[in-house]
Amino acid sequence: MIQYSIGELIDKLVIVNLKLWHTEEHISELKANNTAAEEIEKNCNRVVAFNKQRMDIIESINELYSKDK
């Protein structure tokens, strides 16, 4: 497992949060424009993947923080 500093983990968290928010906004636009369900589903799958990444990063931050105690 790769060891990251708290700063690197927070940087990764910010980036994945931005990707997540952007994709969710994009989904709203797709729905408003009556885009094909396949395209919306593709972007919904991206949201699921970003949420998984987000939770993994948060877990890594928690583990790093608990080691310091």
Steps between C-alpha positions, in 0.01 A plus 500: 500500500630844407548738792383856444541805720192668643551784250508261205186326623314827543613607153365172358174550691452850362561378145258209526238727662529742208463216250200369691325836518572573134362163392186542712444842344554349156238232574249772593569673168464173310165432666379853427591451134322162482825324413495126429479281808825322406698825523342587834571150631864524388539819703316351797752215497776761511337651811502158665869458416586848630308434823700178547825691446381769742420246771836323449683831541300590812579156642871558431482839673331342801762223515784751479340718767445205734866396464608843624304467825 
